[in-house]
Amino acid sequence: MSLDSAFEFLASQELLVICTASKDGVPHAAPSFYALDGHDILFTTSGSSRTGTNLLSNPVAAVAAGDAPDPGQSWDEAKGIQIQAKVTALEGDDATAAADKLKAAYSHLGDGILQSHFFRLTPTSIDYI
């Protein structure tokens, strides 16, 4: 599958699971809203959440999203994506731009989509099935 196909699929989803690990290697997974910025993924979380704490001390993550086939389709129609990524905490204008993208993607949530910390996930490995 092409990189563009993988990100077309990702753009059709509303939630992905972000998997992080503490500095000591304790895993944690959490669903999250997100927005795409080219082939990067933007999201927001509280710096005091387990996800935020993990990312601030160990800036790598894996994300996954998938869907089952529609009724009447075979499981060959199922799709999924797994991404490993380096993570950058965003500040200043970069955080503002991320907030704008998230608010545009989830306008029905208003400012409720926004948390205190904004992050950019830049893929280092992508598996799309």
C-alpha positions in Angstrom: 0.0 0.0 0.0 1.2 3.5 -0.7 1.9 6.1 1.9 -0.9 8.2 0.5 -3.4 5.3 0.8 -2.4 4.8 4.4 -3.0 8.5 5.3 -6.3 8.5 3.3 -7.4 5.7 5.6 -6.2 7.5 8.7 -8.0 10.7 7.6 -11.3 8.7 7.5 -11.0 7.7 11.1 -12.0 9.8 14.2 -10.0 8.1 17.0 -6.7 6.4 17.2 -5.1 4.6 20.1 -1.9 6.2 21.2 0.5 3.8 22.9 3.2 5.2 25.1 5.6 4.0 27.8 6.9 5.5 30.9 10.6 6.2 31.3 10.7 2.8 33.1 9.0 1.0 30.2 5.5 0.7 31.7 3.1 0.6 28.7 0.0 2.7 28.4 -2.7 2.9 25.6 -5.3 5.6 25.3 -7.8 6.6 22.6 -7.4 10.1 21.3 -8.8 12.6 18.8 -6.3 13.8 16.3 -5.7 15.9 13.2 -3.3 15.3 10.3 -0.7 17.7 9.2 0.7 16.2 6.0 2.0 12.8 7.2 2.4 14.0 10.8 -0.3 13.5 13.5 -1.3 16.2 15.9 -3.1 15.7 19.2 -3.6 17.3 22.5 -3.6 15.9 26.1 -3.1 17.1 29.6 0.6 17.2 30.7 -0.6 15.5 33.9 -2.3 12.6 32.1 -0.4 9.3 31.9 -0.1 9.8 28.1 1.2 13.4 28.6 3.6 12.4 31.4 5.0 9.5 29.4 5.5 11.6 26.2 7.2 14.4 28.1 9.7 11.9 29.6 9.9 9.4 26.7 9.1 11.1 23.4 8.2 8.0 21.3 4.8 6.4 20.6 2.9 3.9 18.6 -0.5 4.5 17.2 -3.1 2.2 15.7 -6.5 2.5 14.1 -8.7 0.0 12.3 -12.2 -0.9 11.2 -14.1 -4.0 10.6 -15.7 -4.8 7.2 -19.2 -3.6 6.5 -22.1 -6.1 6.8 -21.9 -8.4 3.8 -18.2 -7.9 3.2 -15.5 -10.4 4.0 -12.8 -9.8 6.5 -10.5 -9.2 3.5 -12.1 -5.8 3.4 -11.0 -4.9 6.9 -8.4 -2.1 7.2 -5.9 -1.0 9.8 -2.8 1.0 10.4 0.0 0.9 12.8 2.6 3.7 13.1 5.7 4.1 15.2 6.6 7.7 15.7 9.0 10.2 17.3 7.1 12.7 19.3 7.6 16.5 19.6 6.0 18.6 22.3 4.7 21.8 20.6 4.9 25.3 22.0 4.0 28.8 20.9 2.9 29.3 17.3 3.2 25.5 16.6 0.9 24.7 19.5 -1.6 27.4 18.3 -1.5 25.9 14.7 -2.2 22.4 16.1 -5.1 23.8 18.2 -6.6 25.4 15.1 -6.4 22.1 13.2 -7.9 20.1 16.0 -10.7 22.6 16.5 -11.4 22.6 12.8 -11.5 18.8 12.7 -13.8 18.5 15.7 -15.8 21.7 15.6 -18.7 20.0 17.3 -16.6 19.7 20.5 -15.7 23.4 20.7 -12.8 24.2 22.9 -13.5 20.9 24.8 -11.1 19.3 22.3 -8.2 21.3 23.7 -6.0 20.2 26.5 -2.9 21.8 28.0 -0.2 20.1 25.8 0.0 19.7 22.1 2.1 17.0 20.3 3.3 16.1 16.8 3.9 12.5 16.0 6.3 12.1 13.0 6.2 8.5 11.7 9.3 6.4 11.6 7.5 3.2 10.6 4.1 2.6 9.0 2.2 -0.7 8.5 -1.1 -0.3 6.6 -3.2 -3.4 6.0 
